[in-house]
Amino acid sequence: MTFLYHRVPANMQGDFLSPLNQLKDIYPEAYAEAVKKYEGREFLMNVGIPTLDCLWNDFLFLTAVHPFDLHCGIR
């Protein structure tokens, strides 16, 4: 069985994950907190992903690696 993972944000609101550009409209407070991680590299918020024809912050980044392995190293 194949899985894709995404870390649950500490300030998760609602029942589903949303890309940053959508979060801006539905949960402005969560958006304001999330964009802080782009301080000093705000240009990334306007970078496009050519293959997907969308912006960097229109996309949810997922991994096939279990979160335990990302955080603690290989089991």
N, C-alpha and C positions, 0 to 999 in steps of 0.2 A: 504494500500500500504506500502511496506517495503523499507526502504532506508538504504544505508551505506554511511558514511561520512568520509572525509579526509580533514584536513585543507590545504588550498592552501598555499604553501610556499611563503614567502615574495619575494624571488628571482626566482619565477617560470619562467622557460624557456620552450618553446615549448607548445604543446597543450595537453599533457597527462602526467600523473604521472608515474614515473619510480622508481623501487627499487634502493637503493643506489649502489649496484654492477653494475647495468646497467648505472646509471648516470655517473659513473667514465669514461666510454668510450664516451658517447654522449655529456655530458656537464661537462668537467673537472673542470671548475671554480665553478659551482654549487656544484659539489661533494666535492671540497676542503672546501667550506663553510659548507656543511652539516656534514662532519666528525668531525668538531670542537665540536659538541655536545657529542662526544664520548671520549673527552680528559679525561684521568684518568680511563677510563673503555673500552679501546680499545679491550679487550678480547671479548666483546660482538659481535664484527664484525666477530668473528670466531666461535660463538656458533651456533650449529645446532638446527633446529626445527624438532624433530624426526618424528612427525606425517605427516609433509609436505615434509620431505626429502630435506630440503634446509637450507641455512644459514639465520641467523637473518636479515642480510641486503640484502637478495634476496626477501624479503617479503614486501608488502605494508600493513601497519597497518591501519585498518579501524575501525569505531565504528558505532553502531546502535543508539547511543545517539546524538541528534542534537547538533552541535557545540555551540549554544547559551547556552545550559544547561551545557555543559562542562566548558565554560568560565565564565558564570555569575551565575550559580546555577539554580536550578529548577524554572521554570516560575511560 
